[in-house]
């Protein structure tokens, strides 16, 4: 029988062996050298991959299964490694992200009345070689469809790390605001690196598909669903192999724009007060989450394929998820649909399905 520590080290060794079999040599070298970066830094070598991604590689995810979703509800996410710039400690890795979702809106009598919302979110995320988010631009557009169509302008939000905190800059209808977002404390956080923080919303997404106020979609108080992109989770996972642990507490940064409802429905004073609530921002923008390797599972159904994968568990509102040994996230389980009560997940689409 294994003790807890023996089991932990056994799982880590199996992980490292799987990485070697997959040819992930640069990552394993860093693990064995107790390095803290998942980006190969060989002198004179042009970097072509980072965090298990190759330059130009896209990972696309979709909300499923269709029979658990009411007619009109859908969601998908995409992440692409766009570029790797610089060298050494000045290395910067740039990802493009996209999200689109549609939801039916209920009227005051509980009917759908033919109304639907579509939210489109795009962004560009720049991280350092440790996965720390240093710059993020978010573009949002919201459209309502029904008897009368309305929509928002495309709104752009910028987050950037100034060495101590995040600064959030928002521009709406020609007016600009800036807000300082302090960073929550965490044992692994080092702002001198900077290291120990990752952009991702660890949530079971119970809000997606929930019944909102009459005439309005449900709000998601625990982070923007656009950043529940499973591809972002892959930027955090390699540190577990590097530290040779099968359980670790992470600090996640949960970015959000300034809201996607059309301008006429926005209470700007309330939204500005919310952004200036420095105490409340610690829970709005940050979440500490334990991730734990549970077991190796054979024949996991991922859309049209059955694959072997590792099952990990998340704490709090985050549920189980499946990954490949190189950290590619295959499937994330989320809460059952709040109205149909059918089970739901977000899973990887294979290129042949695009």
N, C-alpha and C positions, 0 to 999 in steps of 0.2 A: 504493500500500500504506500502511496506517495504521501508525504507531508505536504502542506500547502505550498511551502517554498520549493520542494522538489518538483511538484506538479508545475509550478510557475516556470522554473528553469527548463523543464522538459518541453513545455509548449514553446518557449522562446527558441530553443535549439531546433525544434521542428520547423519553426518559422524561418530561421536562418537557412536551414537545409533546403526549404522550398524556394527561397530567394535564389540560392545558388543554382538550383535546377532550372529556374526560369531565366538564368543568365543575367540577373541583376547584380553583377559584380561590383559596380561602383557603390551601390547602396550598402552591400555587405561589407566592403572595405571600411566604410565609415562606421559601421556598427562595431566591427572588431577593433577599430582604433579608438572607440569611445568618443567619436566625433559627435557634433550636434547639428550637422547640416546634411540635408538630403540632396544636395547639389554637388556633383563632382567638380572639384576645383583644380584639376591637373593643369600645370603651367603650360601655356602655349596651345591649349586645346580649346577649340570652339565648342561651347556647350550646346548640346542638341536636345537634352532632356532634363527634367526636374520633377521631383515628387512622383515619379512613375509615369509622367507625361512626356511625349515627344512633341517637338515644335510642330504646330499645325494640327495636332490630334484633337478631335472633338469627342466629348462624352455627352450623350444626350439621354435624358431620363424622362419618364412619363408616369403620370398617376394612373393606377389601375386597381382592380379590374373594372371593366366597363359596366358589368352588370351590378356593381355596387354604387354606381354613380347615377344620379337622376339625369334625365335628358337635358342636355345643355351644359352640364358640368364637365370641365376638362382642365388639365394643367400639364405643362411640360417645362423642363429645365435644360439648359445647355451650358457647357464650359469648354473653352478652347485655350490651349497654351499658345499664345500669340507670339511671344518673343522672349529671349533671354539676353540681357544686356549687361555690360560691365564684366568685371573679373574680381576674384577674391572676395573681400568683405564688401566690395561695391557691386556685387552681382545683384541684379534685380530681375525678377521673373514676372511676366505680364500675362494675365489671363483675361479673356473676354467672356462675359457671362450673359445669359439671356433667360427670361422667364415669361411665360404667357399663361393666363388662366381665364376661364369663362365661368360665370356662375349665374344662376337664375335668381331674380330678386322678387321677394314676396310683397304683396300689397297689404293694406291695413286689415283685410279680411282673410289673409293667409293664402290667397291665390297667387299664381305667378303672373297673370295678366299680360303674358307675352313680353315681359321685360327681362333684360339680361345685361350683365356688365362684362366687359372685357378689359383686363389689365395687362399691359405690356411693360416689362422692365428690362432694361439693358444696362450693362455696366462694364467697366474696365478696372481690374484689381491688380495692383502692383505690390508684390511681397519681396522681402529680402530672402537670402538663402536659407533662413531658418523658418520661413513661412509666415513671418510677422507682417501684418497688413500695414503698409506705409502710405498708400494712396488708393482711393476708390472714387470713381465717378459713377453716379447712378442717373439714368434717364427713365422717367416714368410717363406713361400716358394711360388715361382711363377713358373708356367710352361706355355710354349707356345706350341700349337699343330697345325700342318699343314703339309706342304710339308717337312719342316725340324723342328724337335722338339728341343727346347732348354729349359733350366730351371736354376733356381738359386739354390745355396746351401741353406740349412736352416739357416736363419740369426736370431740371438738372440739379443734383446735389453733389457736392464734393466733400469728401473726408480726406484729411491728410494729417499725418503724425508730425508734430513739431518738436519732438524730442522729449516731451513731458506728457502730452495729452493729444487727443484728436480735436481738430477744429472742423466743424461742420458748416459749410457755406451753402446757402440756398438762394435761388433766384426765381421769383414768381411774379409774372406780370410786370417785369422791369424793376422790381424792388428786390434788394439783396439783404439777407440777414446772415450773421455769423454767430455761432454758438461754440463754447468750449466744453468738450466732453472729457472729463477726467477718467482715468483708467482705473478699474477696480484692482485691489490688491490680490496677489496670488503668489504662492511660494516660488513658482518657477518663472515668474515675471522678472525680466531684467531689461529696463528701458535703455540701458547703456549699449546693449547688443544691436538692436533690441531683439529679445526672444521671449517666448512663453505665452504668446497670444495668437489666436487663429480666427479668421473670419468664417463664421458658420452659425446657423440658427438650429440648435439641437432641440427639436420639438416633434411631438406626435401629430401636429397640425389638425387638432380637433376643430379649429375655427373654419377650415376649408369646408364649404358646403353648409355651414350652420345658418340658422335662420336669424337674420339681422333685424334691425328696427324696420317698421313698415316703410317700404320704398328705398331702403338702404341695404347694401350688402353687410354681412357680418364683419366686424373688425377683428384683427388678430393682435391681441395685446402683448403677446410674447415673441415679437420679432416678425419681420416681413417674410412671408412665405417664399419670396424670390430668393432669399439667401438660405433656405433649407435645401439648397442644391447639393445633392450627395457628392458631386465632384469636388466641392470645397472641403469636405471631410478628409479627402485623400491628402490634403496638405498637412494635416495634423498627425495622421496615423504613423508615419515613419519614425517619429521620435520614440515610439514605444519599442520598435525593433532596435533603435540605436541605444536606448537605455537598458535593453534586455529585460523588459518587464511585461507582464501580461495584464496589468491593471494600472491605470494612471488617471489622475484628476486633471482635466483640461480647463483652461479659461478661454471661453469663446466670446468674440466680439460680434454682436448682432446688429448690423447696420440697417438703417431704414431711411427712406426719403422723407418728404414732408407731407405725405398723404397723396392718394391718387383720386380722391373724389373731385368732381368738377368744382371750379373756383367758387361758384355761387353757393355751394353747400358747405364751404370751409369756414370754420370759426377761427380766424387767424389769431385773435387774441388768446384763445385757449391753446392753440398749437404752440405759439411762442412761449407762453407760460410753462407749457409742458417741457419744452426744450431747455428752459432755464432752471428747471428743477434739478439741481445738481445731485441731491440725495437720491431722488427717484431715478436719475439716469443710470445709477449703478445697477439697478435691476432691469431697466429698459434696454440697456445696451450690452450687458454682460451676463454670462451664465457660466457657473462652474459645474462641470459635468464629469462624472466618472465613466470611463470606458474600460470594459473588461473583456478579454478573450475568453470565450466559454468552451468551444469545442470545434473540431473539424467535422463537417457534415458532407456526406456524399449525395449526389443527385438532387441538388437544390434546383427547383424550377425557376428559371429566369426567362420569362416569355417563351419563345419557341425552343429553348435549349434547357438541358439539364447539366449542371456543372457541379464540381466539388468546390467547396468554399469554407471559409472560416466564419463562425458565428460569434459576433460580439454583442455585448449588452451595454446600453446606455442608462444612466441614472436620471432621476427626475422625470420630466415629461418626454424624454427621449426613449424610444423602444429599441428592440433588437435590430441588427443589420448584418448583412453578409458581405464579405470582401474576398478578393483574391489575395494571395500572399504578397503581391507587390503593392498592396494598398488600394487597388481599384475597387470602388464600392459598387456592388452588384444590385443590392436590393435593401431598402430601408422600410421596415414595417411602421405604419402610423396608426392612429386611432381609427376605429370603425367610423363609417360615415354617420354624422350626428342625426340624419333624418331617415336614411334607409337602413342603418345599423349593419350594413354589409362591411366585411373586412376590406382594408385598403393597404396599398403599399406604393412606393415609388421604386421603379426598377430601371436598370440600364437597357437602352435600346441598342441592338446590334446594328452595324452599318447597313446590313442588308434590309433593315426595316425602315430606313429613312425614306 
